[in-house]
Amino acid sequence: ASGRRRVAVRGGLKMLLRPRGALSATQALRRGRHLTTTPFCRRFLSSQAAAVDDSDSDSTSSSTSSTYVTRNIGISAHIDSGKTTLTERILYFTGRIKSIHDVRGRDGVGAKMDSMDLEREKGITIQSAATHCLWGKTHVNIIDTPGHVDFTIEVERALRVLDGAVLVLCGVAGVQSQSLTVDRQMKRYDIPRVAFINKLDRMGADPWRVIEMIRGQMALNAAAVQIPIGLEGAHVGVVDLARRVAITFDGDKGEKVVEKDFEWTDDAEQKRTELVERVCDVDDELAEAYLNGDEIGAEALHSAIRRATRARLFVPVFMGSAYKNKGVQPLLDGVVRYLPSPAEREDVVALAVDDKEREVAITCSPSEPLLALAFKLEESRFGQLTYVRIYRGTLKKGMHVANVRTRKQVKVPRLVRMHSDEMEEIDSACAGDVVAMFGIDCASMDTFEEAANRQRLAMSSMFVPRPVISLAVAPKKGSAPTVIDNFSAALQRFTKEDPTLRVHTDPESKQTILSGMGELHLEVYVERLKREYGVDTDVGNPRVNYRETITTRADFDYLHKKQSGGSGQYARVMGYVEPLGEDEEDDEEDDEDDEEPKAPRTFEFVNECIGQNIPPEFMPSCEKGAGEAVTKGHLVGAAVEGIRVGLTDGVAHAVDSSDIAFRAAMIGGIRQAILKARPQVLEPIMALEATVPTEFQGDVLGAINQRRGLITHSGVSEDGLNATILADVPLANMFGYSTVLRSQTQGKGEFTMEYKTHQKVASDAEAELVKAYQVHLQEQRDAKK
């Protein structure tokens, strides 16, 4: 029993029998060690354990540790680079699933991690999905993230709570737009990563070109730890440069990992030397041995790569073809060997809420008070499902936890471990784990702590990009009241789950405006409204909030007289309308003691009457009528702003004058005067900021000019890679711009915009707007007939 021998097991997985004197799973749990105790794990331990050779000390599965270690990783890449396909193979080779299915669901099943019908129909990942598996003695939590830029928040929230990542790159296309976005996100949260160049079986695959792109476009110190055995149709395996062995993948699904002696070539030696030198650049220990002329063995090289990767100074590059089941097992070995466990992550801090958000170092220990971060919310048939990362302490079913933000204390009714859309009940989880809670009402990025030991510590939140596109949505006309209720409930749920989805009601048009990261983003939610809530919607561009103003002064003298038997209505008002100057529209200078500036004035009423020709009790009605008169102009039916109304004189009747009469007189007189004051239409102008690669700068500038944009600034970054363009562009010309920009820049451009001011519409555009408004009025009149 004390001897060890290598045996083959299903899926190519190798495990160690428990050495003499090591703790069993039950013993380790009693001593507070972190172990997975799901039914899957117990079955896996009892059926898959096997002994391996002492000499294979470099293998992941030959770890002599008697307790499980954990890796929390995300798999991220550009769309269609093979992330979900890779995750499917990982689950298969670790024994987590029994068969492999196609991503697009052509076999009627679909990939395990794509649980939504929309994901299987479109062949893309829409929501991040969590799972877990065992590789050797290591418990691996995996989050498969979307690759489309519209769902980038799913990548953002996953990387916020993970300890490492696998950056998947297409062996043909190389570094693409979302690859760069993911790279920025990994750098934002200081995530160590390994790279996997996928699709080496495709025509035109060139891993060395991809590595040069990683170094050039991402500015990463990367080098291959493997070289491929054949490319395109001839791709059969890889060569491990550290150990100098060839690895091929036999069996129907590549489950048998075969290591062979490799006829070492000059090219292989050159690649190994390049690997060693690049690691030496960032690791003093290996550099000293290399300069002394010592032989760099596999163990020394592995240790140096491990130190450099965890310090985020080096990116080891693996290779293979996930679809052809090649290179996945060595990648898993690399994940465990090079990426940090939760306890090895450095600089993990919380913020002391009651002490000016002072940073407090966090130790990943199961024995300390609980500290967990809710990073993702889902609505299920059992209620809200809250995904949490446990940074400290132990989370147990039935324990009382406190929400740091709301200060509310709640009980954890159920605790589960996720496997895509499946759940496995567990009783507890320790520091470093990723699990989910049921029945906890909270918001995304809420921090939970042990109710019995409150320290008011909060984990930092994540970066949430601003929405870039909007749609007007509403239930179809004639929908039942229950459908309208479902519409409101669905939007409330969606915005709670997705921080990049915003909903608001336009105060003027009364439309419900749905804002998001792109057209596909909003299209998915409109489709989910129909599928999950039975709400058919009318979708269109939001109405542009035009305004009207006047350009000159005009007087009015208006008599409102109405007699229909008995007491009538009589009021005469005289006055003028004139434009407010730009300096008058702005606020008067605030007092030094004022904390907030006042809103700019767009309308002003001035009482210049001398005497009491208009009785004082009717003056409020005159002001109210003036305010009502400017709510709707004559040109496009928009509100009139930048206008001053002066009331100079009037006439009242002793019997027939009333509040209603003077209000009606003011409305009639002002609207009459506005027609003589040369009105014009104003449109909203947006401040646009676009960041694009310099090679596309000219095309982007031309497109902005075509949209009647005024370029205010154009500059190039210090490294010369990106250009920043600032411009003032009419909102009416910005619908669909996100798609145009991505098309012009091969998906690498980004932009944000916010409201700046209202400016006069061009004469030709104004004529079209006025004509369209007159047609609308005629249609309304015809409908009444």
CORMONOR-V363892 format. One record per residue. N is the residue number from 1. RES is the residue in one letter. PHI is phi in whole degrees, -180 to 180 (* if undefined). Layout:
BEGIN
n:res:phi
N:RES:PHI
N:RES:PHI
END
This chain:
BEGIN
n:res:phi
1:A:*
2:S:-77
3:G:-75
4:R:-129
5:R:-143
6:R:-86
7:V:-130
8:A:-89
9:V:-129
10:R:-59
11:G:83
12:G:72
13:L:-84
14:K:-121
15:M:-136
16:L:-101
17:L:-68
18:R:-63
19:P:-64
20:R:-60
21:G:92
22:A:-78
23:L:-78
24:S:-79
25:A:-60
26:T:-65
27:Q:-63
28:A:-64
29:L:-63
30:R:-63
31:R:-94
32:G:84
33:R:-77
34:H:-89
35:L:-133
36:T:-89
37:T:-124
38:T:-72
39:P:-56
40:F:-59
41:C:-64
42:R:-67
43:R:-63
44:F:-63
45:L:-64
46:S:-76
47:S:-106
48:Q:-110
49:A:-68
50:A:-155
51:A:-92
52:V:-130
53:D:-73
54:D:-61
55:S:-70
56:D:-88
57:S:-69
58:D:-83
59:S:-70
60:T:-57
61:S:-78
62:S:-99
63:S:-61
64:T:-88
65:S:-65
66:S:-91
67:T:-118
68:Y:-73
69:V:-106
70:T:-123
71:R:-129
72:N:-110
73:I:-126
74:G:-115
75:I:-112
76:S:-133
77:A:-177
78:H:-69
79:I:-58
80:D:67
81:S:-95
82:G:104
83:K:-64
84:T:-69
85:T:-62
86:L:-64
87:T:-62
88:E:-60
89:R:-70
90:I:-60
91:L:-65
92:Y:-71
93:F:-71
94:T:-93
95:G:80
96:R:-77
97:I:-126
98:K:-96
99:S:-149
100:I:-102
101:H:-124
102:D:-77
103:V:-62
104:R:-82
105:G:72
106:R:-65
107:D:-86
108:G:84
109:V:-113
110:G:87
111:A:-63
112:K:-60
113:M:-80
114:D:-98
115:S:-89
116:M:-80
117:D:-60
118:L:-62
119:E:-65
120:R:-72
121:E:-71
122:K:-87
123:G:73
124:I:-132
125:T:-89
126:I:-105
127:Q:-117
128:S:-67
129:A:-131
130:A:-106
131:T:-151
132:H:-151
133:C:-157
134:L:-118
135:W:-124
136:G:65
137:K:-99
138:T:-111
139:H:-91
140:V:-114
141:N:-90
142:I:-123
143:I:-119
144:D:-89
145:T:-111
146:P:-69
147:G:-108
148:H:-80
149:V:-61
150:D:-66
151:F:-112
152:T:-65
153:I:-65
154:E:-67
155:V:-69
156:E:-60
157:R:-72
158:A:-69
159:L:-67
160:R:-61
161:V:-113
162:L:-95
163:D:-105
164:G:-161
165:A:-150
166:V:-111
167:L:-93
168:V:-93
169:L:-127
170:C:-75
171:G:-68
172:V:-98
173:A:-80
174:G:75
175:V:-75
176:Q:-119
177:S:-59
178:Q:-71
179:S:-60
180:L:-68
181:T:-64
182:V:-63
183:D:-60
184:R:-63
185:Q:-67
186:M:-65
187:K:-69
188:R:-62
189:Y:-106
190:D:54
191:I:-95
192:P:-65
193:R:-145
194:V:-113
195:A:-109
196:F:-129
197:I:-86
198:N:-97
199:K:62
200:L:-73
201:D:-86
202:R:-81
203:M:-63
204:G:89
205:A:-66
206:D:-146
207:P:-66
208:W:-73
209:R:-66
210:V:-65
211:I:-64
212:E:-64
213:M:-68
214:I:-61
215:R:-69
216:G:-81
217:Q:-83
218:M:-102
219:A:55
220:L:-110
221:N:-84
222:A:-123
223:A:-154
224:A:-74
225:V:-99
226:Q:-139
227:I:-126
228:P:-75
229:I:-97
230:G:80
231:L:-130
232:E:56
233:G:-69
234:A:-95
235:H:-73
236:V:-126
237:G:177
238:V:-139
239:V:-110
240:D:-80
241:L:-70
242:A:-70
243:R:-96
244:R:60
245:V:-131
246:A:-93
247:I:-124
248:T:-120
249:F:-131
250:D:-98
251:G:94
252:D:-61
253:K:-126
254:G:68
255:E:-80
256:K:-98
257:V:-89
258:V:-115
259:E:-102
260:K:-131
261:D:-67
262:F:-120
263:E:-72
264:W:-65
265:T:-114
266:D:-63
267:D:-65
268:A:-65
269:E:-64
270:Q:-64
271:K:-68
272:R:-68
273:T:-63
274:E:-61
275:L:-61
276:V:-61
277:E:-66
278:R:-70
279:V:-72
280:C:-60
281:D:-61
282:V:-124
283:D:-132
284:D:-66
285:E:-63
286:L:-69
287:A:-63
288:E:-65
289:A:-65
290:Y:-67
291:L:-70
292:N:-78
293:G:82
294:D:-72
295:E:-70
296:I:-89
297:G:-81
298:A:-63
299:E:-64
300:A:-65
301:L:-68
302:H:-59
303:S:-64
304:A:-67
305:I:-62
306:R:-61
307:R:-63
308:A:-68
309:T:-66
310:R:-70
311:A:-86
312:R:61
313:L:-109
314:F:-153
315:V:-125
316:P:-73
317:V:-111
318:F:-101
319:M:-141
320:G:160
321:S:-141
322:A:-61
323:Y:-63
324:K:-92
325:N:62
326:K:-127
327:G:90
328:V:-76
329:Q:-63
330:P:-61
331:L:-64
332:L:-61
333:D:-58
334:G:-66
335:V:-59
336:V:-72
337:R:-74
338:Y:-105
339:L:-85
340:P:-78
341:S:-82
342:P:-55
343:A:-72
344:E:-95
345:R:-69
346:E:-101
347:D:60
348:V:-86
349:V:-131
350:A:-116
351:L:-110
352:A:-78
353:V:-61
354:D:-89
355:D:-133
356:K:54
357:E:55
358:R:-66
359:E:-75
360:V:-125
361:A:-66
362:I:-113
363:T:-103
364:C:-79
365:S:-130
366:P:-72
367:S:-91
368:E:-88
369:P:-61
370:L:-63
371:L:-148
372:A:-137
373:L:-118
374:A:-83
375:F:-114
376:K:-154
377:L:-121
378:E:-140
379:E:-98
380:S:-124
381:R:-68
382:F:-99
383:G:114
384:Q:-72
385:L:-105
386:T:-114
387:Y:-81
388:V:-132
389:R:-106
390:I:-91
391:Y:-91
392:R:-158
393:G:82
394:T:-131
395:L:-103
396:K:-123
397:K:-63
398:G:89
399:M:-79
400:H:-97
401:V:-123
402:A:-119
403:N:-82
404:V:-64
405:R:-72
406:T:-93
407:R:67
408:K:-83
409:Q:-103
410:V:-136
411:K:-103
412:V:-85
413:P:-75
414:R:-141
415:L:-129
416:V:-134
417:R:-111
418:M:-90
419:H:-132
420:S:61
421:D:-97
422:E:-98
423:M:-128
424:E:-121
425:E:-66
426:I:-134
427:D:-93
428:S:-159
429:A:-147
430:C:-108
431:A:-53
432:G:97
433:D:-93
434:V:-122
435:V:-137
436:A:-138
437:M:-115
438:F:-106
439:G:74
440:I:-108
441:D:-87
442:C:-157
443:A:-111
444:S:-62
445:M:74
446:D:-78
447:T:-104
448:F:-114
449:E:-135
450:E:-66
451:A:-63
452:A:-80
453:N:-144
454:R:-79
455:Q:-121
456:R:56
457:L:-106
458:A:-128
459:M:-78
460:S:-67
461:S:-83
462:M:-116
463:F:-80
464:V:-117
465:P:-69
466:R:-78
467:P:-62
468:V:-121
469:I:-147
470:S:-133
471:L:-135
472:A:-93
473:V:-125
474:A:-162
475:P:-60
476:K:-59
477:K:-59
478:G:85
479:S:-67
480:A:-67
481:P:-56
482:T:-66
483:V:-68
484:I:-65
485:D:-64
486:N:-63
487:F:-60
488:S:-67
489:A:-65
490:A:-65
491:L:-64
492:Q:-64
493:R:-68
494:F:-62
495:T:-70
496:K:-73
497:E:-77
498:D:-120
499:P:-66
500:T:-87
501:L:-95
502:R:-118
503:V:-130
504:H:-151
505:T:-103
506:D:-67
507:P:-67
508:E:-98
509:S:-82
510:K:64
511:Q:-80
512:T:-87
513:I:-105
514:L:-106
515:S:-117
516:G:-155
517:M:-89
518:G:176
519:E:-65
520:L:-65
521:H:-55
522:L:-72
523:E:-61
524:V:-64
525:Y:-71
526:V:-64
527:E:-68
528:R:-68
529:L:-56
530:K:-74
531:R:-77
532:E:-92
533:Y:-125
534:G:67
535:V:-109
536:D:-84
537:T:-121
538:D:-97
539:V:-123
540:G:-161
541:N:-66
542:P:-63
543:R:-69
544:V:-79
545:N:-83
546:Y:-74
547:R:-132
548:E:-125
549:T:-149
550:I:-118
551:T:-116
552:T:-148
553:R:-83
554:A:-146
555:D:-97
556:F:-139
557:D:-144
558:Y:-125
559:L:-113
560:H:-106
561:K:-137
562:K:-144
563:Q:-132
564:S:-135
565:G:93
566:G:76
567:S:-67
568:G:-102
569:Q:-127
570:Y:-147
571:A:-164
572:R:-127
573:V:-130
574:M:-132
575:G:178
576:Y:-153
577:V:-125
578:E:-151
579:P:-73
580:L:-77
581:G:-69
582:E:-59
583:D:-71
584:E:-80
585:E:-70
586:D:-74
587:D:-68
588:E:-68
589:E:-57
590:D:-71
591:D:-66
592:E:-61
593:D:-82
594:D:-70
595:E:-89
596:E:-123
597:P:-72
598:K:-82
599:A:-70
600:P:-65
601:R:-85
602:T:-116
603:F:-149
604:E:-141
605:F:-112
606:V:-125
607:N:-94
608:E:-113
609:C:-71
610:I:-114
611:G:87
612:Q:-126
613:N:-61
614:I:-107
615:P:-57
616:P:-57
617:E:-69
618:F:-95
619:M:-64
620:P:-59
621:S:-68
622:C:-64
623:E:-67
624:K:-66
625:G:-64
626:A:-63
627:G:-65
628:E:-70
629:A:-66
630:V:-93
631:T:-77
632:K:-147
633:G:-89
634:H:-91
635:L:-77
636:V:-129
637:G:76
638:A:-93
639:A:-66
640:V:-97
641:E:-128
642:G:69
643:I:-132
644:R:-112
645:V:-112
646:G:-112
647:L:-106
648:T:-104
649:D:-165
650:G:-177
651:V:-136
652:A:-122
653:H:-108
654:A:-62
655:V:-109
656:D:-88
657:S:-76
658:S:-158
659:D:-59
660:I:-62
661:A:-66
662:F:-69
663:R:-66
664:A:-65
665:A:-66
666:M:-64
667:I:-62
668:G:-66
669:G:-68
670:I:-67
671:R:-66
672:Q:-67
673:A:-71
674:I:-61
675:L:-61
676:K:-89
677:A:-96
678:R:51
679:P:-71
680:Q:-147
681:V:-96
682:L:-111
683:E:-122
684:P:-72
685:I:-110
686:M:-105
687:A:-85
688:L:-100
689:E:-128
690:A:-117
691:T:-118
692:V:-138
693:P:-59
694:T:-60
695:E:-68
696:F:-105
697:Q:-60
698:G:-62
699:D:-64
700:V:-68
701:L:-60
702:G:-63
703:A:-67
704:I:-66
705:N:-62
706:Q:-65
707:R:-93
708:R:61
709:G:-87
710:L:-106
711:I:-72
712:T:-105
713:H:-163
714:S:-148
715:G:-143
716:V:-113
717:S:-67
718:E:-61
719:D:-82
720:G:76
721:L:-88
722:N:-125
723:A:-117
724:T:-112
725:I:-120
726:L:-112
727:A:-154
728:D:-104
729:V:-130
730:P:-62
731:L:-60
732:A:-61
733:N:-98
734:M:-102
735:F:-67
736:G:82
737:Y:-69
738:S:-60
739:T:-68
740:V:-64
741:L:-64
742:R:-63
743:S:-66
744:Q:-70
745:T:-111
746:Q:57
747:G:80
748:K:-96
749:G:-89
750:E:-133
751:F:-151
752:T:-134
753:M:-150
754:E:-146
755:Y:-64
756:K:-116
757:T:-167
758:H:-109
759:Q:-133
760:K:-62
761:V:-77
762:A:-60
763:S:-58
764:D:-67
765:A:-67
766:E:-64
767:A:-61
768:E:-67
769:L:-65
770:V:-64
771:K:-63
772:A:-64
773:Y:-68
774:Q:-66
775:V:-64
776:H:-63
777:L:-63
778:Q:-65
779:E:-64
780:Q:-66
781:R:-66
782:D:-66
783:A:-66
784:K:-68
785:K:-69
END
